[in-house]
Amino acid sequence: MLTSCEQPAEAEKGYTPEVPQLGSKRLTPDLLWKLGRIGGETVSPDQSKVLYAVTYYKVEEDKGYKDLYIYDLNKGETSRITNTAINENGAVWRPDGKKIAFLSDESGSSQLWEMEPDGSQRKQISFIEDGINGFKYSPDGAKVVFSKKVKLDQTVNDLYPDLPKANARLESDLMYRHWDSWDDYKYNHLFVADYSESGIHNASDIMPGERFDSPTEPFGGMEQLAWSPDGTIIAYTCKKKTGKDYAFSTNSDIWFYHVKSGETSNFTEGIMGYDMHPVFSPDGSMLAWESMARDGYESDQARLMIADVESGERTNLFEHFEESAASITWAPDGKSIYFISDIKATDEIWRVELSNSNITRITDGIHNYKSIQLAGEGLLARKQSMSHPDELYLVDIRQGTDEAVTQVNQAIFDQLETGEVQKRWVKTTDGKDMLVWVILPPGFDENKQYPALLYCQGGPQGTVSQFWSYRWNFQLMAANDYIIVAPNRRGLPGFGMEWLEQISTDYGGQNIRDYLSAIDAVAEEPYVDQSRLGAIGASYGGFSVFYLAGHHEKRFKAFVSHAGIFNFEQMYSTTEEMWFVNWDLGGAYWDKENKTAQRSYEFSPHRFVEQWDTPILVIHGANDYRIPYTQGMAAYNSAIMKGIPAEFLFYHDENHWILKPQNGLLWHRTFFNWLDRWLK
């Protein structure tokens, strides 16, 4: 066990690639994997320093190396505090600011460690059997709450111990697999324990015997729970349902665990949709959280709710605001709350006054703010755009301006030329105005003609705001001399609830016409070659490509569909989160009396394969349980049987996304080889 700042002589160091000297000003797939990826930012208790992590990927090892850095807000200086091949995860300041705590598996399992703010004196604090998944100190530092897996269900080997080599599952309900993992018979439980620098002791499960997860699966973290400022309450997010009930419901709640009495109560009882991400006010008298009103609708408006902790009296601060809240942050005086919300395809910072629910927009630009937290008199924010990956900024809340804290990738971007990102408004077939992002190639020449790609967004209610992606990267596509057309079609946030909700049960309707309006409008430009148009997309965007393949009336010369829905009936019966398909399609395909559902199933792309006539690349991962890979296989097989040129890129070890470096490079090489073959 490593307990001091001295590393063993054979200890492997971290990895930070040298800044490459580029021979071209164009972004490439290989260069994407040389960029540092910033995250995990947190401000010290005295508001003087910022702790953050940067991950670099070593492609030849197919591995990422994460190290920690500190930026001194007073001195304007950055220091690297770790340099080890053992990643420090979930790093935070201890409440007194004297130590940095993190998770590390250097002792064989994921445990809580601490070190000095300069990275020295690493010391293991927890010794929990099988390790822990996350932790959070009480405000006074006397206790810690941590999350770990608890086995409560029996495997077939438990049921039949005389069959130890039986390799099977025996299921009797739904939700036996989720996202990319089969149920492991274990549940995320929260434990509260006494803390001192010598270790954590007297750990107690606050969810004893409960077959529920907190944090929630598959993406929940410690942001789903909060300590009250006096340390007497742990507010945590949990959906206390199982099996079929869980699969059809989004009704998570905020639960209060009272540390002294050990009693638990449901603080958001009666609110039927998602209730998540609780944040106590500075004096502990109020709780704020994100709340959805409707059960089974995962893309409902995330309202900013507050309630009196003692009385439970609730106020919806978004009574007259149609967008959703994220990154809820109380002002120091507790009289207002800062939050992030999408508005007309950018993610901006806002403030709401508690006294009158008055909402003020603080920032305005061509960017996305992805997180905020208090930092002195301003806010520390993580910001990105279609032209630049995440960096940290200090935001002046009075002026709405920001100043860079980090420039992790600036030395590379100083050598790059990026394409212009244009905001364009296009008339839809029903007379609405639709915002369309158009990304031009670097060195764009209006006297030349370029092929163009229609980008179809997933979700279906995901945002086409100023996001930076390491796969669907518009600047990378533009660097390959494609014009990108990215419409904010019906069903996307940032344009009001009517625009957002129109897509439900209308998959093959207005939003498809919106796609065509966007590409038709841009294709009229003299610099777009109308004979070289392609359509690309993933998830719902992958469905869109499959559907367009049967309805595009020869507009496109090439398609790329990643993890798309091909057969609605099969999708309904094989996906895991049933609330999604049940809401969006309107019900089960066997319910012949349900006219809404029956209309939805008529949009299934497999019904229109006889009209397919265009080359198509299909991509899917074996571990995709949201849209099972047989959907992609069926689409590809159908194209081949019809004699249509097609390729199937299948990953044995990826889920709905492509996460591994070498798999990512293969994705881009296949993607561009296919498009270049048919459009250049």
MARVEX-452623 format. One record per residue (C-alpha): x, y, z; residue in three letters; residue number from 1. Coordinates in steps of 0.25 Angstrom, whole numbers. Example, Ala and Ser with C-alpha at 12.3 -4.5 7.8 and 13.67 -1.06 7.14 Angstrom:
<nodes>
{node {49,-18,31},ALA,1}
{node {55,-4,29},SER,2}
</nodes>
This chain:
<nodes>
{node {0,0,0},MET,1}
{node {5,14,-4},LEU,2}
{node {4,23,8},THR,3}
{node {14,34,5},SER,4}
{node {18,44,-6},CYS,5}
{node {30,35,-10},GLU,6}
{node {27,26,-22},GLN,7}
{node {33,12,-24},PRO,8}
{node {45,13,-33},ALA,9}
{node {37,4,-43},GLU,10}
{node {24,13,-42},ALA,11}
{node {19,16,-56},GLU,12}
{node {17,31,-59},LYS,13}
{node {5,38,-65},GLY,14}
{node {4,41,-80},TYR,15}
{node {4,55,-86},THR,16}
{node {7,55,-101},PRO,17}
{node {17,66,-107},GLU,18}
{node {10,77,-114},VAL,19}
{node {10,72,-129},PRO,20}
{node {16,81,-139},GLN,21}
{node {5,80,-150},LEU,22}
{node {8,79,-165},GLY,23}
{node {-6,83,-168},SER,24}
{node {-16,93,-162},LYS,25}
{node {-27,83,-163},ARG,26}
{node {-33,75,-152},LEU,27}
{node {-31,60,-153},THR,28}
{node {-36,48,-146},PRO,29}
{node {-22,45,-140},ASP,30}
{node {-21,59,-135},LEU,31}
{node {-35,58,-128},LEU,32}
{node {-28,47,-119},TRP,33}
{node {-17,56,-116},LYS,34}
{node {-26,66,-109},LEU,35}
{node {-26,67,-94},GLY,36}
{node {-40,65,-88},ARG,37}
{node {-43,73,-76},ILE,38}
{node {-53,70,-65},GLY,39}
{node {-56,68,-51},GLY,40}
{node {-54,83,-47},GLU,41}
{node {-57,87,-33},THR,42}
{node {-54,100,-26},VAL,43}
{node {-47,100,-12},SER,44}
{node {-55,103,0},PRO,45}
{node {-48,117,2},ASP,46}
{node {-51,120,-13},GLN,47}
{node {-36,122,-16},SER,48}
{node {-32,110,-25},LYS,49}
{node {-38,101,-35},VAL,50}
{node {-36,86,-35},LEU,51}
{node {-38,79,-49},TYR,52}
{node {-34,67,-57},ALA,53}
{node {-28,65,-71},VAL,54}
{node {-29,52,-78},THR,55}
{node {-20,48,-90},TYR,56}
{node {-21,36,-98},TYR,57}
{node {-10,27,-102},LYS,58}
{node {-15,21,-115},VAL,59}
{node {-5,10,-116},GLU,60}
{node {-9,5,-102},GLU,61}
{node {-24,8,-104},ASP,62}
{node {-24,14,-91},LYS,63}
{node {-26,28,-84},GLY,64}
{node {-17,34,-74},TYR,65}
{node {-23,44,-64},LYS,66}
{node {-16,54,-55},ASP,67}
{node {-20,65,-46},LEU,68}
{node {-16,80,-47},TYR,69}
{node {-19,92,-38},ILE,70}
{node {-21,106,-43},TYR,71}
{node {-18,118,-33},ASP,72}
{node {-29,128,-35},LEU,73}
{node {-21,139,-28},ASN,74}
{node {-7,136,-35},LYS,75}
{node {-13,132,-48},GLY,76}
{node {-3,120,-48},GLU,77}
{node {-5,105,-51},THR,78}
{node {2,93,-45},SER,79}
{node {1,79,-48},ARG,80}
{node {0,71,-35},ILE,81}
{node {-1,56,-40},THR,82}
{node {7,49,-50},ASN,83}
{node {4,34,-49},THR,84}
{node {-2,23,-58},ALA,85}
{node {-12,20,-47},ILE,86}
{node {-24,29,-50},ASN,87}
{node {-29,38,-39},GLU,88}
{node {-45,38,-40},ASN,89}
{node {-55,47,-34},GLY,90}
{node {-45,57,-28},ALA,91}
{node {-51,67,-18},VAL,92}
{node {-46,76,-7},TRP,93}
{node {-48,72,7},ARG,94}
{node {-57,82,14},PRO,95}
{node {-46,88,22},ASP,96}
{node {-38,90,9},GLY,97}
{node {-26,84,15},LYS,98}
{node {-26,71,7},LYS,99}
{node {-31,66,-7},ILE,100}
{node {-39,53,-7},ALA,101}
{node {-40,44,-18},PHE,102}
{node {-44,29,-22},LEU,103}
{node {-32,20,-26},SER,104}
{node {-31,5,-29},ASP,105}
{node {-16,5,-26},GLU,106}
{node {-18,-4,-14},SER,107}
{node {-26,-14,-23},GLY,108}
{node {-40,-8,-22},SER,109}
{node {-46,5,-23},SER,110}
{node {-44,12,-9},GLN,111}
{node {-44,26,-3},LEU,112}
{node {-30,33,-3},TRP,113}
{node {-25,46,2},GLU,114}
{node {-13,55,-1},MET,115}
{node {-7,68,1},GLU,116}
{node {-12,79,-9},PRO,117}
{node {2,78,-15},ASP,118}
{node {0,63,-18},GLY,119}
{node {9,58,-7},SER,120}
{node {6,49,5},GLN,121}
{node {-4,40,-2},ARG,122}
{node {-11,31,8},LYS,123}
{node {-22,21,7},GLN,124}
{node {-34,25,16},ILE,125}
{node {-45,14,13},SER,126}
{node {-43,-1,13},PHE,127}
{node {-57,-6,9},ILE,128}
{node {-58,-20,4},GLU,129}
{node {-60,-20,-12},ASP,130}
{node {-58,-5,-12},GLY,131}
{node {-67,8,-13},ILE,132}
{node {-72,15,-25},ASN,133}
{node {-73,29,-20},GLY,134}
{node {-73,38,-7},PHE,135}
{node {-77,51,-1},LYS,136}
{node {-72,58,12},TYR,137}
{node {-82,64,22},SER,138}
{node {-80,79,22},PRO,139}
{node {-73,78,36},ASP,140}
{node {-64,67,31},GLY,141}
{node {-68,58,43},ALA,142}
{node {-75,48,34},LYS,143}
{node {-75,42,20},VAL,144}
{node {-86,36,11},VAL,145}
{node {-81,26,1},PHE,146}
{node {-87,17,-10},SER,147}
{node {-84,3,-12},LYS,148}
{node {-90,-10,-18},LYS,149}
{node {-99,-19,-9},VAL,150}
{node {-102,-33,-14},LYS,151}
{node {-117,-36,-11},LEU,152}
{node {-122,-45,-22},ASP,153}
{node {-118,-60,-25},GLN,154}
{node {-111,-65,-37},THR,155}
{node {-114,-79,-43},VAL,156}
{node {-102,-84,-36},ASN,157}
{node {-107,-79,-23},ASP,158}
{node {-120,-86,-25},LEU,159}
{node {-113,-99,-30},TYR,160}
{node {-100,-99,-23},PRO,161}
{node {-97,-113,-28},ASP,162}
{node {-97,-107,-42},LEU,163}
{node {-85,-97,-40},PRO,164}
{node {-81,-97,-55},LYS,165}
{node {-95,-94,-60},ALA,166}
{node {-94,-81,-69},ASN,167}
{node {-108,-76,-70},ALA,168}
{node {-118,-66,-65},ARG,169}
{node {-132,-69,-60},LEU,170}
{node {-141,-57,-61},GLU,171}
{node {-156,-54,-57},SER,172}
{node {-157,-39,-59},ASP,173}
{node {-152,-28,-68},LEU,174}
{node {-139,-19,-66},MET,175}
{node {-130,-31,-66},TYR,176}
{node {-120,-22,-74},ARG,177}
{node {-118,-7,-75},HIS,178}
{node {-111,1,-85},TRP,179}
{node {-99,-8,-87},ASP,180}
{node {-99,-17,-75},SER,181}
{node {-107,-29,-70},TRP,182}
{node {-112,-28,-56},ASP,183}
{node {-101,-33,-47},ASP,184}
{node {-110,-37,-35},TYR,185}
{node {-105,-25,-28},LYS,186}
{node {-110,-11,-24},TYR,187}
{node {-104,3,-22},ASN,188}
{node {-106,6,-7},HIS,189}
{node {-102,18,1},LEU,190}
{node {-94,16,14},PHE,191}
{node {-92,27,24},VAL,192}
{node {-79,26,33},ALA,193}
{node {-71,33,43},ASP,194}
{node {-58,40,37},TYR,195}
{node {-45,43,42},SER,196}
{node {-31,43,35},GLU,197}
{node {-28,30,41},SER,198}
{node {-40,24,33},GLY,199}
{node {-55,22,32},ILE,200}
{node {-62,14,43},HIS,201}
{node {-76,10,47},ASN,202}
{node {-82,9,33},ALA,203}
{node {-97,7,32},SER,204}
{node {-105,4,20},ASP,205}
{node {-116,15,19},ILE,206}
{node {-124,6,9},MET,207}
{node {-123,-8,16},PRO,208}
{node {-130,-19,8},GLY,209}
{node {-135,-9,-2},GLU,210}
{node {-134,-14,-17},ARG,211}
{node {-132,0,-22},PHE,212}
{node {-120,8,-27},ASP,213}
{node {-115,21,-22},SER,214}
{node {-108,27,-30},PRO,215}
{node {-118,22,-41},THR,216}
{node {-113,14,-52},GLU,217}
{node {-106,15,-62},PRO,218}
{node {-100,29,-61},PHE,219}
{node {-103,34,-48},GLY,220}
{node {-92,39,-39},GLY,221}
{node {-90,46,-25},MET,222}
{node {-97,59,-32},GLU,223}
{node {-110,52,-29},GLN,224}
{node {-109,54,-14},LEU,225}
{node {-106,65,-4},ALA,226}
{node {-103,67,11},TRP,227}
{node {-111,78,18},SER,228}
{node {-101,89,23},PRO,229}
{node {-103,85,37},ASP,230}
{node {-100,70,34},GLY,231}
{node {-113,65,39},THR,232}
{node {-120,61,26},ILE,233}
{node {-115,53,13},ILE,234}
{node {-124,56,1},ALA,235}
{node {-122,45,-9},TYR,236}
{node {-128,42,-23},THR,237}
{node {-135,28,-24},CYS,238}
{node {-145,21,-32},LYS,239}
{node {-151,11,-23},LYS,240}
{node {-157,2,-33},LYS,241}
{node {-153,-11,-39},THR,242}
{node {-155,-20,-51},GLY,243}
{node {-167,-16,-60},LYS,244}
{node {-171,-5,-51},ASP,245}
{node {-157,1,-53},TYR,246}
{node {-156,-1,-68},ALA,247}
{node {-169,7,-70},PHE,248}
{node {-167,18,-60},SER,249}
{node {-158,30,-59},THR,250}
{node {-163,34,-45},ASN,251}
{node {-150,36,-37},SER,252}
{node {-151,44,-24},ASP,253}
{node {-143,51,-14},ILE,254}
{node {-142,44,-1},TRP,255}
{node {-138,50,12},PHE,256}
{node {-129,41,21},TYR,257}
{node {-129,47,35},HIS,258}
{node {-115,44,41},VAL,259}
{node {-118,44,55},LYS,260}
{node {-131,36,55},SER,261}
{node {-128,27,43},GLY,262}
{node {-142,30,38},GLU,263}
{node {-145,32,23},THR,264}
{node {-156,40,16},SER,265}
{node {-160,43,2},ASN,266}
{node {-158,58,0},PHE,267}
{node {-164,59,-14},THR,268}
{node {-175,49,-12},GLU,269}
{node {-187,52,-22},GLY,270}
{node {-178,58,-33},ILE,271}
{node {-179,47,-44},MET,272}
{node {-167,49,-53},GLY,273}
{node {-152,50,-51},TYR,274}
{node {-147,57,-38},ASP,275}
{node {-132,58,-37},MET,276}
{node {-120,66,-33},HIS,277}
{node {-124,72,-20},PRO,278}
{node {-116,84,-15},VAL,279}
{node {-118,91,-1},PHE,280}
{node {-118,106,1},SER,281}
{node {-106,112,8},PRO,282}
{node {-114,112,21},ASP,283}
{node {-121,99,19},GLY,284}
{node {-135,104,20},SER,285}
{node {-138,101,5},MET,286}
{node {-136,90,-5},LEU,287}
{node {-135,92,-20},ALA,288}
{node {-135,81,-30},TRP,289}
{node {-139,77,-45},GLU,290}
{node {-153,72,-46},SER,291}
{node {-161,66,-57},MET,292}
{node {-176,66,-56},ALA,293}
{node {-180,54,-64},ARG,294}
{node {-177,39,-62},ASP,295}
{node {-171,32,-73},GLY,296}
{node {-167,44,-81},TYR,297}
{node {-152,45,-80},GLU,298}
{node {-151,58,-88},SER,299}
{node {-161,66,-80},ASP,300}
{node {-157,80,-76},GLN,301}
{node {-147,79,-64},ALA,302}
{node {-153,90,-56},ARG,303}
{node {-145,97,-45},LEU,304}
{node {-153,94,-32},MET,305}
{node {-150,99,-18},ILE,306}
{node {-157,94,-5},ALA,307}
{node {-156,98,10},ASP,308}
{node {-148,87,17},VAL,309}
{node {-157,87,29},GLU,310}
{node {-171,89,23},SER,311}
{node {-169,83,10},GLY,312}
{node {-176,95,3},GLU,313}
{node {-172,95,-12},ARG,314}
{node {-170,106,-22},THR,315}
{node {-168,104,-37},ASN,316}
{node {-159,115,-41},LEU,317}
{node {-161,111,-56},PHE,318}
{node {-176,114,-56},GLU,319}
{node {-174,124,-68},HIS,320}
{node {-161,118,-73},PHE,321}
{node {-162,107,-84},GLU,322}
{node {-148,102,-84},GLU,323}
{node {-140,92,-75},SER,324}
{node {-130,94,-63},ALA,325}
{node {-117,88,-61},ALA,326}
{node {-105,91,-52},SER,327}
{node {-113,97,-41},ILE,328}
{node {-105,107,-32},THR,329}
{node {-109,115,-20},TRP,330}
{node {-104,129,-19},ALA,331}
{node {-97,131,-6},PRO,332}
{node {-108,139,0},ASP,333}
{node {-119,129,-3},GLY,334}
{node {-128,139,-10},LYS,335}
{node {-125,134,-24},SER,336}
{node {-121,122,-32},ILE,337}
{node {-112,121,-44},TYR,338}
{node {-114,110,-55},PHE,339}
{node {-111,106,-69},ILE,340}
{node {-122,105,-80},SER,341}
{node {-122,103,-95},ASP,342}
{node {-128,115,-102},ILE,343}
{node {-129,115,-117},LYS,344}
{node {-118,105,-119},ALA,345}
{node {-107,110,-109},THR,346}
{node {-106,106,-94},ASP,347}
{node {-106,119,-86},GLU,348}
{node {-105,123,-71},ILE,349}
{node {-117,129,-65},TRP,350}
{node {-121,134,-51},ARG,351}
{node {-135,133,-44},VAL,352}
{node {-139,142,-32},GLU,353}
{node {-147,134,-22},LEU,354}
{node {-155,146,-17},SER,355}
{node {-162,147,-30},ASN,356}
{node {-158,136,-39},SER,357}
{node {-152,147,-49},ASN,358}
{node {-142,140,-58},ILE,359}
{node {-130,147,-65},THR,360}
{node {-121,143,-75},ARG,361}
{node {-106,145,-72},ILE,362}
{node {-98,140,-84},THR,363}
{node {-100,141,-99},ASP,364}
{node {-91,135,-110},GLY,365}
{node {-88,124,-119},ILE,366}
{node {-84,113,-109},HIS,367}
{node {-89,104,-98},ASN,368}
{node {-87,105,-83},TYR,369}
{node {-87,91,-78},LYS,370}
{node {-85,93,-63},SER,371}
{node {-85,105,-53},ILE,372}
{node {-81,106,-38},GLN,373}
{node {-77,118,-29},LEU,374}
{node {-63,124,-30},ALA,375}
{node {-61,137,-22},GLY,376}
{node {-70,148,-28},GLU,377}
{node {-73,140,-41},GLY,378}
{node {-75,126,-46},LEU,379}
{node {-66,115,-51},LEU,380}
{node {-71,109,-63},ALA,381}
{node {-67,99,-73},ARG,382}
{node {-70,103,-87},LYS,383}
{node {-69,97,-101},GLN,384}
{node {-74,100,-115},SER,385}
{node {-74,93,-129},MET,386}
{node {-61,99,-131},SER,387}
{node {-54,96,-118},HIS,388}
{node {-54,85,-107},PRO,389}
{node {-56,88,-92},ASP,390}
{node {-48,98,-85},GLU,391}
{node {-50,105,-71},LEU,392}
{node {-54,120,-70},TYR,393}
{node {-58,130,-60},LEU,394}
{node {-71,137,-63},VAL,395}
{node {-74,151,-58},ASP,396}
{node {-88,150,-54},ILE,397}
{node {-90,165,-55},ARG,398}
{node {-85,167,-69},GLN,399}
{node {-88,153,-75},GLY,400}
{node {-73,152,-80},THR,401}
{node {-63,141,-77},ASP,402}
{node {-48,139,-76},GLU,403}
{node {-40,126,-79},ALA,404}
{node {-35,119,-67},VAL,405}
{node {-29,107,-75},THR,406}
{node {-24,106,-89},GLN,407}
{node {-21,91,-89},VAL,408}
{node {-22,90,-104},ASN,409}
{node {-18,104,-109},GLN,410}
{node {-4,100,-114},ALA,411}
{node {-11,91,-124},ILE,412}
{node {-23,100,-128},PHE,413}
{node {-13,111,-130},ASP,414}
{node {-8,103,-142},GLN,415}
{node {-22,99,-147},LEU,416}
{node {-31,106,-156},GLU,417}
{node {-46,103,-153},THR,418}
{node {-58,105,-162},GLY,419}
{node {-68,116,-160},GLU,420}
{node {-80,113,-152},VAL,421}
{node {-92,120,-158},GLN,422}
{node {-106,122,-151},LYS,423}
{node {-117,121,-162},ARG,424}
{node {-132,122,-161},TRP,425}
{node {-140,113,-171},VAL,426}
{node {-155,112,-173},LYS,427}
{node {-162,99,-171},THR,428}
{node {-173,93,-178},THR,429}
{node {-183,98,-168},ASP,430}
{node {-178,112,-168},GLY,431}
{node {-169,112,-156},LYS,432}
{node {-155,117,-154},ASP,433}
{node {-144,107,-152},MET,434}
{node {-130,110,-147},LEU,435}
{node {-120,102,-155},VAL,436}
{node {-105,102,-152},TRP,437}
{node {-97,102,-165},VAL,438}
{node {-82,98,-163},ILE,439}
{node {-73,102,-175},LEU,440}
{node {-59,96,-178},PRO,441}
{node {-47,103,-174},PRO,442}
{node {-42,112,-185},GLY,443}
{node {-56,112,-191},PHE,444}
{node {-57,117,-205},ASP,445}
{node {-70,121,-210},GLU,446}
{node {-66,119,-224},ASN,447}
{node {-64,104,-222},LYS,448}
{node {-75,94,-220},GLN,449}
{node {-75,85,-208},TYR,450}
{node {-82,72,-204},PRO,451}
{node {-91,74,-192},ALA,452}
{node {-96,65,-181},LEU,453}
{node {-109,66,-174},LEU,454}
{node {-107,63,-159},TYR,455}
{node {-119,56,-152},CYS,456}
{node {-119,57,-137},GLN,457}
{node {-121,46,-127},GLY,458}
{node {-130,47,-115},GLY,459}
{node {-139,49,-121},PRO,460}
{node {-140,61,-112},GLN,461}
{node {-125,63,-111},GLY,462}
{node {-120,77,-114},THR,463}
{node {-113,82,-126},VAL,464}
{node {-106,93,-118},SER,465}
{node {-92,97,-119},GLN,466}
{node {-87,83,-114},PHE,467}
{node {-73,78,-117},TRP,468}
{node {-72,63,-120},SER,469}
{node {-61,53,-121},TYR,470}
{node {-69,45,-131},ARG,471}
{node {-79,54,-138},TRP,472}
{node {-69,65,-139},ASN,473}
{node {-74,76,-149},PHE,474}
{node {-61,82,-150},GLN,475}
{node {-54,69,-154},LEU,476}
{node {-65,67,-165},MET,477}
{node {-63,81,-170},ALA,478}
{node {-47,79,-170},ALA,479}
{node {-50,67,-180},ASN,480}
{node {-57,78,-189},ASP,481}
{node {-71,75,-186},TYR,482}
{node {-82,85,-183},ILE,483}
{node {-90,81,-171},ILE,484}
{node {-105,84,-169},VAL,485}
{node {-109,82,-155},ALA,486}
{node {-124,86,-153},PRO,487}
{node {-131,88,-140},ASN,488}
{node {-143,81,-145},ARG,489}
{node {-156,78,-138},ARG,490}
{node {-154,71,-125},GLY,491}
{node {-141,78,-120},LEU,492}
{node {-140,87,-107},PRO,493}
{node {-138,102,-107},GLY,494}
{node {-150,106,-115},PHE,495}
{node {-161,104,-105},GLY,496}
{node {-169,92,-101},MET,497}
{node {-178,92,-113},GLU,498}
{node {-166,90,-122},TRP,499}
{node {-160,80,-113},LEU,500}
{node {-172,71,-112},GLU,501}
{node {-177,71,-126},GLN,502}
{node {-168,59,-129},ILE,503}
{node {-175,49,-119},SER,504}
{node {-183,39,-127},THR,505}
{node {-179,46,-140},ASP,506}
{node {-166,40,-144},TYR,507}
{node {-168,40,-159},GLY,508}
{node {-175,53,-159},GLY,509}
{node {-172,68,-158},GLN,510}
{node {-158,66,-153},ASN,511}
{node {-154,58,-165},ILE,512}
{node {-160,69,-174},ARG,513}
{node {-152,79,-165},ASP,514}
{node {-139,71,-169},TYR,515}
{node {-142,72,-184},LEU,516}
{node {-146,87,-183},SER,517}
{node {-132,89,-177},ALA,518}
{node {-124,81,-187},ILE,519}
{node {-132,87,-198},ASP,520}
{node {-130,101,-194},ALA,521}
{node {-115,100,-192},VAL,522}
{node {-114,92,-205},ALA,523}
{node {-119,104,-213},GLU,524}
{node {-106,111,-210},GLU,525}
{node {-97,111,-222},PRO,526}
{node {-85,106,-214},TYR,527}
{node {-93,93,-211},VAL,528}
{node {-93,81,-221},ASP,529}
{node {-107,76,-221},GLN,530}
{node {-102,63,-227},SER,531}
{node {-93,60,-215},ARG,532}
{node {-102,60,-203},LEU,533}
{node {-101,50,-191},GLY,534}
{node {-109,48,-179},ALA,535}
{node {-103,43,-166},ILE,536}
{node {-108,41,-151},GLY,537}
{node {-108,32,-139},ALA,538}
{node {-119,26,-130},SER,539}
{node {-131,34,-134},TYR,540}
{node {-123,40,-144},GLY,541}
{node {-119,26,-149},GLY,542}
{node {-134,24,-150},PHE,543}
{node {-136,37,-158},SER,544}
{node {-125,32,-168},VAL,545}
{node {-132,18,-169},PHE,546}
{node {-146,25,-171},TYR,547}
{node {-140,36,-181},LEU,548}
{node {-134,24,-189},ALA,549}
{node {-148,20,-193},GLY,550}
{node {-154,34,-194},HIS,551}
{node {-143,44,-199},HIS,552}
{node {-147,44,-214},GLU,553}
{node {-133,42,-219},LYS,554}
{node {-127,55,-212},ARG,555}
{node {-116,47,-205},PHE,556}
{node {-104,39,-211},LYS,557}
{node {-99,32,-198},ALA,558}
{node {-105,29,-184},PHE,559}
{node {-98,26,-171},VAL,560}
{node {-107,21,-159},SER,561}
{node {-100,18,-146},HIS,562}
{node {-109,10,-135},ALA,563}
{node {-122,13,-142},GLY,564}
{node {-136,8,-140},ILE,565}
{node {-140,-1,-152},PHE,566}
{node {-152,-9,-147},ASN,567}
{node {-161,-2,-137},PHE,568}
{node {-168,-15,-133},GLU,569}
{node {-155,-22,-130},GLN,570}
{node {-150,-9,-123},MET,571}
{node {-162,-9,-114},TYR,572}
{node {-160,-23,-110},SER,573}
{node {-145,-23,-108},THR,574}
{node {-141,-9,-102},THR,575}
{node {-139,-8,-87},GLU,576}
{node {-145,5,-83},GLU,577}
{node {-159,3,-87},MET,578}
{node {-164,17,-83},TRP,579}
{node {-156,23,-95},PHE,580}
{node {-163,14,-106},VAL,581}
{node {-176,14,-99},ASN,582}
{node {-177,29,-98},TRP,583}
{node {-171,32,-112},ASP,584}
{node {-178,22,-120},LEU,585}
{node {-191,23,-112},GLY,586}
{node {-192,9,-107},GLY,587}
{node {-190,-6,-111},ALA,588}
{node {-191,-11,-125},TYR,589}
{node {-201,-21,-121},TRP,590}
{node {-211,-11,-116},ASP,591}
{node {-219,-11,-129},LYS,592}
{node {-230,-1,-123},GLU,593}
{node {-219,9,-120},ASN,594}
{node {-219,18,-133},LYS,595}
{node {-208,27,-128},THR,596}
{node {-199,15,-126},ALA,597}
{node {-203,8,-139},GLN,598}
{node {-200,21,-147},ARG,599}
{node {-186,21,-140},SER,600}
{node {-183,7,-145},TYR,601}
{node {-186,11,-159},GLU,602}
{node {-173,19,-159},PHE,603}
{node {-164,7,-156},SER,604}
{node {-153,8,-167},PRO,605}
{node {-153,-7,-169},HIS,606}
{node {-167,-5,-176},ARG,607}
{node {-160,4,-187},PHE,608}
{node {-148,-4,-191},VAL,609}
{node {-154,-7,-205},GLU,610}
{node {-151,8,-207},GLN,611}
{node {-137,7,-203},TRP,612}
{node {-127,10,-215},ASP,613}
{node {-115,17,-208},THR,614}
{node {-102,12,-203},PRO,615}
{node {-102,11,-187},ILE,616}
{node {-92,9,-176},LEU,617}
{node {-98,3,-164},VAL,618}
{node {-91,3,-150},ILE,619}
{node {-94,-3,-137},HIS,620}
{node {-88,-9,-124},GLY,621}
{node {-91,-22,-118},ALA,622}
{node {-93,-16,-104},ASN,623}
{node {-104,-7,-108},ASP,624}
{node {-116,-11,-101},TYR,625}
{node {-124,2,-103},ARG,626}
{node {-125,-1,-118},ILE,627}
{node {-120,-15,-119},PRO,628}
{node {-110,-18,-130},TYR,629}
{node {-120,-27,-137},THR,630}
{node {-126,-14,-142},GLN,631}
{node {-114,-10,-150},GLY,632}
{node {-112,-24,-154},MET,633}
{node {-126,-25,-160},ALA,634}
{node {-124,-12,-168},ALA,635}
{node {-110,-16,-173},TYR,636}
{node {-115,-30,-177},ASN,637}
{node {-127,-24,-184},SER,638}
{node {-119,-15,-192},ALA,639}
{node {-110,-26,-197},ILE,640}
{node {-121,-35,-200},MET,641}
{node {-127,-23,-209},LYS,642}
{node {-113,-22,-216},GLY,643}
{node {-111,-8,-210},ILE,644}
{node {-96,-5,-207},PRO,645}
{node {-94,-6,-192},ALA,646}
{node {-84,-8,-181},GLU,647}
{node {-87,-12,-167},PHE,648}
{node {-77,-8,-156},LEU,649}
{node {-79,-16,-144},PHE,650}
{node {-72,-15,-130},TYR,651}
{node {-71,-26,-121},HIS,652}
{node {-68,-17,-109},ASP,653}
{node {-75,-4,-110},GLU,654}
{node {-89,0,-106},ASN,655}
{node {-98,11,-112},HIS,656}
{node {-86,20,-113},TRP,657}
{node {-71,17,-117},ILE,658}
{node {-62,20,-106},LEU,659}
{node {-49,13,-108},LYS,660}
{node {-38,20,-115},PRO,661}
{node {-34,10,-126},GLN,662}
{node {-49,7,-128},ASN,663}
{node {-51,22,-130},GLY,664}
{node {-40,23,-140},LEU,665}
{node {-46,12,-148},LEU,666}
{node {-60,18,-147},TRP,667}
{node {-55,31,-154},HIS,668}
{node {-46,24,-164},ARG,669}
{node {-58,15,-168},THR,670}
{node {-68,27,-168},PHE,671}
{node {-59,36,-177},PHE,672}
{node {-55,25,-186},ASN,673}
{node {-70,22,-189},TRP,674}
{node {-74,36,-191},LEU,675}
{node {-62,40,-200},ASP,676}
{node {-65,27,-208},ARG,677}
{node {-79,32,-212},TRP,678}
{node {-78,47,-210},LEU,679}
{node {-65,50,-216},LYS,680}
</nodes>
